[in-house]
Amino acid sequence: MKTLLNIDNGKKVKILKISGGKGIRQHLQCLGIHIGDIVTIKKSSFLGGPVLLEVNGYDVALGKGVASRIEVEEVE
Amino acid sequence: MRIAFVGQPNAGKSTIFNGLAGYKTITANFPGQTVHYTVSKVTVGDETFEIVDLPGIYSLTAIDKAELESRKYILSGQTDVVVNVIDASTLSRSLELTLQLTELQVPMVICLNMIDEARRKGMEIDLNKLSKIFGVPVIETVANKGIGLDKIFISAKEAHYKRLIPKIQSFHKDIEEKIEEIEKIIPKENFLKIPKRYIAVKLLEGDEELTEEIKKYPEVLNKVREIREEIKSSHGRHTDTVISSERHALTMNIFEAVTKIGEPLKSTREKIDDLLTNRYLGYPLLFLILFGIFFVVFEIGKLIEDPLISIFDSFIQQLPGIVKEDSLTFFILKGLLEGFSGGLGVAIPYLIPFFIGLTILEDIGYLPRMAFLMDTLMHRIGLHGKSVLPFIISYGCNVPGVMATRILESPRDRFITATLSVLIPCAARTTVIFGLVGAYIGGIAAAGLYIFNLFVIMILGAILTKFIPEIRPGLIMEIPPLRIPTFKNVLMKTWLRLKDFILVAWPLLIISSIILSFLEYFKIDAMINLAFSPLVSWILGLPEQTGLTLLFGILRKELSMIMLFQAMDTTDLSKVMTNTQLIIFTIFTIFYIPCIGTIGALIRELGTKKTLIVSILTILLAIILSLIIRILLSIFG
């Protein structure tokens, strides 16, 4: 299964599953990240760094720990 | 009439508030800048409005401490009108909060701010349609340019007098039925002010505070649990996810109904943004930007400081000719002049350029990008990127730095970040570093102290993490678009920050300086110095007279330096202290116990017990570090 950590720059992905507790789920939902959403990877993780995503026209940074819990599949 | 500004972080609430109320709160291009609320009275025509600027909240389910404050305020029922401020360029997400606000059933105005940025993204929003859907006035603003702000009061009045309460947008039928079921059993007596629907939805979402509250009624709690289980089994997902998906679907429907998306204007901003967070180039740029700011601050500061100081020096030298030396009047005048020149000559020349630099970085939106770049490094000390903000702010002043720890989610992160923040050389300590080490030894030695300071913070962070291990997964943060700072905002913010210094710190400097003169006149200073001499002379190897100055440094750190000149009775310290002594004095001043103002902020944020721990820890740290450096310098120096 692919997570946000294994996706290259510029790729579009669909979010399939968010594992982890209610805390992470709600926090991501607040920032407009839901299961089924399509997001673009603007900067992939580099040397364990965070991932930069574009969600509906705005940018969100996710640390490595969070990104590794989000399962995705590439679209297009 | 009381109007509360509610909106997601970085939507521009504080900018609107400042535009309406005159500059009262600090704004920044960083999500979650406002950590406590500000109230202001504004009179327009013959009506007085009380406007409230609340910390940004992504949703009415609070995640961090700042959000909890906002929610508490909104639920307390003290507001007549809620102005929902929305960053128009993130409309699809922002509407989720709007949906939740409708459930509170308070007259509302929707304010689409930063409409220019939305247009740049190619979005055209149909205000009339949005207004019809929610049944409340919808207005457009560009707050940083002051466009459309006049419409806020007019619309708020309309919403208030016509009681324009927003229409509830319904979820799917099966969920609505469940909500109704819960609404019926909510005990009346406890939740008079809050609409039942809001409580029912939040209970379904598993809201911690409300669930705690409802525990008094076991039968209600059991019923809620039962319904949550039913939804979970019928939808195959957690109930909170189901509700959030429902809300998401609703907002996407509304968003699509009111917005037309055209071609976004490809901007140079995107390219600059790309460069600033580039995985290779981002770091040298970060270094250059920070180094550049310190360099400019130092150069400009010196340029202003030297002539100012010489004016005051000549004053003080002429003093014996005017007033009889050794008289009490002479001592008081000398203290007054020295305190006055300490503020004007030493602190302000460095503070002004520093605040301007910090404000520009903030308004451009560079700080969240720094957080992004620094995330990996921050993990090494057991924190994540967001902690960068309190750290950077602390370079200006530790008080807002400690307060900014509220943007962090876990108490553990707040504790570690606050502890490390108070070690960061604030503007006051910067004047000590520049004024002593920079002026007498050189710029490189001063820069070396900053690097040494960072090194100590990293090590201490790594040690603290060993004792309090990391639990949270890490960084989840919005990165707002780059913005061009407006000249007016930069000036006003610099003034706002400077005002704090002039009104609070400067008088304190002058009064303390006079008290020191008194102590000198009555020869009490020698007694205090004697009491501290074991620490000061034996351990630190400093002249005995410095004991009193270090004690006063607890009030304001730059006091130590200003009083040092007075205590050593010279304007040229290099004649009476060695370089090693100057360095040790400065290092001790940087690390030992935070100043009174910071201690106050720590007590508010962490509580008395933890503040005590931090204070003791910093004193021990200062002694140990001074001792190590003293030994090293005596070997290699």
Interface residues (C-beta under 8 A of the other chain):
Chain A: G20 K22 G23 I24 R25 Q26 H27 L28 Q29 C30 L31 G32 H34 I35 G36 K43 F46 L47 G48 G49 P50 L52 V55 N56 G57 Y58 D59 V60 A61 L62 G63 K64 G65 V66 R69
Chain B: Y58 S59 T61 I63 S89 T90 S92 R93 E96 K121 M123 G206 H238 D240 T241 S244 S245 H248 T277 R279 P368 A371 F372 L373 D375 T376 H379 H384 G385 E409 R472 P473 G474 L475 I476 M477 E478 I479 P480 P481
